[in-house]
């Protein structure tokens, strides 16, 4: 609502109540969407690090087999 109050009236005319309601509804919806996607935004870097760690562990685990296979 604070952002809505900062919007200047267009050409000095008062905004209709339906426009004010629509803007408030959109702000409420955007806030709810941000709040709902916050856990996904937080966990995404954790997933990347976990995937890289798993790849490194698999490489280390399979390294002896790779060396034996490539050795004459």
N, CA, C and O of each residue as an XYZ file, in Angstrom:
288
protein
N       0.821     -1.182      0.000
C       0.000      0.000      0.000
C       0.870      1.253      0.000
O       0.471      2.304     -0.501
N       2.064      1.121      0.570
C       2.935      2.286      0.591
C       3.357      2.646     -0.831
O       3.391      3.822     -1.195
N       3.680      1.622     -1.637
C       4.045      1.889     -3.026
C       2.870      2.496     -3.786
O       3.044      3.376     -4.629
N       1.682      2.012     -3.474
C       0.496      2.530     -4.141
C       0.279      3.998     -3.796
O      -0.140      4.785     -4.646
N       0.561      4.362     -2.559
C       0.351      5.752     -2.168
C       1.373      6.685     -2.815
O       1.136      7.887     -2.928
N       2.520      6.126     -3.243
C       3.549      6.949     -3.876
C       3.272      7.218     -5.350
O       3.912      8.079     -5.954
N       2.328      6.493     -5.930
C       2.005      6.694     -7.341
C       1.228      8.004     -7.478
O       0.191      8.181     -6.840
N       1.726      8.916     -8.304
C       1.026     10.201     -8.431
C      -0.292     10.029     -9.194
O      -0.384      9.213    -10.111
N      -1.296     10.796     -8.809
C      -2.555     10.743     -9.556
C      -2.330     11.220    -10.985
O      -1.528     12.120    -11.237
N      -3.033     10.616    -11.891
C      -2.867     10.950    -13.298
C      -3.641     12.224    -13.625
O      -4.870     12.252    -13.557
N      -2.916     13.262    -13.976
C      -3.463     14.558    -14.394
C      -4.426     15.151    -13.366
O      -5.436     15.762    -13.715
N      -4.086     14.956    -12.095
C      -4.883     15.569    -11.046
C      -6.210     14.900    -10.776
O      -6.918     15.309     -9.856
N      -6.571     13.901    -11.532
C      -7.858     13.228    -11.331
C      -7.721     12.171    -10.235
O      -6.659     11.571    -10.065
N      -8.784     11.957     -9.511
C      -8.788     10.920     -8.483
C      -8.906      9.552     -9.159
O      -9.633      9.383    -10.138
N      -8.179      8.594     -8.613
C      -8.266      7.243     -9.150
C      -9.581      6.611     -8.716
O     -10.064      6.840     -7.607
N     -10.131      5.837     -9.583
C     -11.362      5.144     -9.240
C     -11.054      4.070     -8.213
O      -9.938      3.557     -8.140
N     -12.053      3.744     -7.431
C     -11.850      2.746     -6.382
C     -11.502      1.382     -6.977
O     -10.763      0.612     -6.362
N     -12.021      1.077     -8.158
C     -11.715     -0.217     -8.770
C     -10.242     -0.297     -9.173
O      -9.640     -1.368     -9.094
N      -9.660      0.815     -9.601
C      -8.247      0.837     -9.973
C      -7.388      0.669     -8.724
O      -6.400     -0.065     -8.739
N      -7.764      1.341     -7.654
C      -7.020      1.212     -6.402
C      -7.108     -0.222     -5.900
O      -6.105     -0.795     -5.475
N      -8.314     -0.808     -5.949
C      -8.484     -2.191     -5.502
C      -7.648     -3.137     -6.353
O      -7.021     -4.055     -5.824
N      -7.633     -2.922     -7.670
C      -6.870     -3.787     -8.564
C      -5.375     -3.702     -8.267
O      -4.691     -4.724     -8.220
N      -4.878     -2.508     -8.070
C      -3.453     -2.344     -7.758
C      -3.110     -3.004     -6.423
O      -2.080     -3.668     -6.304
N      -3.959     -2.825     -5.433
C      -3.717     -3.453     -4.126
C      -3.761     -4.968     -4.244
O      -2.964     -5.667     -3.619
N      -4.685     -5.471     -5.038
C      -4.794     -6.921     -5.251
C      -3.546     -7.449     -5.951
O      -3.037     -8.507     -5.582
N      -3.048     -6.737     -6.948
C      -1.831     -7.161     -7.650
C      -0.626     -7.144     -6.717
O       0.187     -8.068     -6.739
N      -0.504     -6.109     -5.904
C       0.604     -6.044     -4.947
C       0.543     -7.211     -3.966
O       1.566     -7.814     -3.644
N      -0.663     -7.523     -3.494
C      -0.829     -8.646     -2.571
C      -0.449     -9.959     -3.241
O       0.194    -10.811     -2.626
N      -0.848    -10.125     -4.501
C      -0.529    -11.346     -5.247
C       0.978    -11.465     -5.490
O       1.546    -12.546     -5.334
N       1.625    -10.364     -5.870
C       3.073    -10.394     -6.112
C       3.826    -10.737     -4.830
O       4.794    -11.497     -4.854
N       3.374    -10.173     -3.717
C       4.013    -10.475     -2.444
C       3.845    -11.959     -2.097
O       4.785    -12.594     -1.620
N       2.669    -12.502     -2.332
C       2.429    -13.919     -2.055
C       3.286    -14.805     -2.963
O       3.793    -15.836     -2.520
N       3.449    -14.412     -4.222
C       4.289    -15.190     -5.135
C       5.749    -15.168     -4.691
O       6.424    -16.197     -4.713
N       6.231    -14.001     -4.292
C       7.615    -13.910     -3.794
C       7.803    -14.765     -2.551
O       8.813    -15.455     -2.414
N       6.840    -14.721     -1.655
C       6.915    -15.505     -0.427
C       6.862    -17.001     -0.728
O       7.525    -17.787     -0.052
N       6.077    -17.408     -1.742
C       5.958    -18.820     -2.089
C       7.211    -19.338     -2.788
O       7.571    -20.502     -2.612
N       7.877    -18.507     -3.571
C       9.058    -18.970     -4.303
C      10.355    -18.778     -3.542
O      11.408    -19.199     -4.020
N      10.312    -18.158     -2.375
C      11.527    -17.934     -1.595
C      12.255    -19.234     -1.257
O      13.473    -19.286     -1.426
N      11.578    -20.287     -0.787
C      12.305    -21.529     -0.507
C      12.998    -22.102     -1.741
O      14.090    -22.660     -1.631
N      12.386    -21.973     -2.895
C      13.006    -22.466     -4.121
C      14.235    -21.645     -4.474
O      15.235    -22.193     -4.937
N      14.171    -20.353     -4.263
C      15.321    -19.488     -4.542
C      16.479    -19.779     -3.589
O      17.646    -19.676     -3.968
N      16.147    -20.143     -2.350
C      17.180    -20.426     -1.361
C      17.828    -21.780     -1.632
O      19.045    -21.914     -1.503
N      17.036    -22.785     -2.006
C      17.552    -24.146     -2.142
C      18.298    -24.359     -3.462
O      19.061    -25.319     -3.575
N      18.105    -23.510     -4.446
C      18.744    -23.705     -5.746
C      20.272    -23.752     -5.663
O      20.863    -24.664     -6.241
N      20.944    -22.823     -4.979
C      22.403    -22.945     -4.867
C      22.829    -24.202     -4.108
O      23.872    -24.784     -4.407
N      22.025    -24.622     -3.127
C      22.337    -25.843     -2.378
C      22.292    -27.043     -3.310
O      23.136    -27.933     -3.204
N      21.328    -27.086     -4.218
C      21.238    -28.180     -5.180
C      22.454    -28.208     -6.093
O      22.972    -29.285     -6.391
N      22.911    -27.070     -6.534
C      24.078    -27.006     -7.415
C      25.311    -27.529     -6.691
O      26.065    -28.327     -7.247
N      25.521    -27.088     -5.460
C      26.681    -27.537     -4.685
C      26.589    -29.040     -4.421
O      27.592    -29.745     -4.533
N      25.413    -29.533     -4.075
C      25.247    -30.966     -3.816
C      25.510    -31.780     -5.081
O      26.126    -32.843     -5.010
N      25.059    -31.304     -6.218
C      25.312    -31.999     -7.479
C      26.788    -32.032     -7.824
O      27.300    -33.066     -8.251
N      27.473    -30.924     -7.646
C      28.918    -30.888     -7.909
C      29.682    -31.787     -6.940
O      30.624    -32.471     -7.340
N      29.283    -31.789     -5.674
C      29.938    -32.651     -4.684
C      29.719    -34.117     -5.033
O      30.641    -34.923     -4.909
N      28.521    -34.474     -5.464
C      28.256    -35.856     -5.861
C      29.084    -36.248     -7.076
O      29.592    -37.367     -7.145
N      29.225    -35.341     -8.030
C      30.037    -35.632     -9.215
C      31.496    -35.841     -8.840
O      32.146    -36.751     -9.354
N      32.017    -35.002     -7.944
C      33.411    -35.146     -7.499
C      33.594    -36.464     -6.750
O      34.585    -37.161     -6.969
N      32.668    -36.812     -5.882
C      32.766    -38.077     -5.148
C      32.717    -39.280     -6.088
O      33.462    -40.242     -5.902
N      31.859    -39.233     -7.077
C      31.802    -40.331     -8.048
C      33.092    -40.428     -8.850
O      33.551    -41.529     -9.153
N      33.673    -39.302     -9.192
C      34.943    -39.314     -9.916
C      36.044    -39.916     -9.056
O      36.823    -40.742     -9.531
N      36.113    -39.506     -7.794
C      37.129    -40.043     -6.887
C      36.918    -41.541     -6.685
O      37.876    -42.313     -6.664
N      35.660    -41.944     -6.538
C      35.337    -43.357     -6.316
C      35.701    -44.214     -7.528
O      36.162    -45.343     -7.363
N      35.502    -43.702     -8.732
C      35.774    -44.473     -9.944
C      37.185    -44.263    -10.492
O      37.566    -44.915    -11.465
N      37.954    -43.381     -9.898
C      39.307    -43.099    -10.382
C      40.214    -44.331    -10.407
O      40.925    -44.518    -11.395
N      40.230    -45.182     -9.373
C      41.079    -46.376     -9.456
C      40.703    -47.292    -10.632
O      41.583    -47.849    -11.289
N      39.431    -47.444    -10.888
C      39.003    -48.272    -12.021
C      39.441    -47.656    -13.341
O      39.859    -48.371    -14.252
N      39.351    -46.345    -13.450
C      39.761    -45.664    -14.674
C      41.270    -45.831    -14.885
O      41.724    -46.090    -15.999
N      42.033    -45.680    -13.809
C      43.489    -45.826    -13.918
C      43.840    -47.251    -14.322
O      44.687    -47.442    -15.195
N      43.213    -48.261    -13.714
C      43.474    -49.656    -14.079
C      43.102    -49.933    -15.516
O      43.797    -50.688    -16.197
N      42.037    -49.348    -15.989
C      41.588    -49.584    -17.363
C      42.542    -48.943    -18.359
O      42.791    -49.523    -19.416
N      43.077    -47.781    -18.065
C      43.964    -47.090    -18.980
C      45.418    -47.563    -18.908
O      46.194    -47.332    -19.835
N      45.782    -48.221    -17.815
C      47.163    -48.693    -17.674
C      47.379    -49.925    -18.572
O      46.471    -50.741    -18.732
N      48.567    -50.056    -19.148
C      48.831    -51.213    -20.030
C      48.942    -52.499    -19.325
O      49.161    -53.533    -19.956
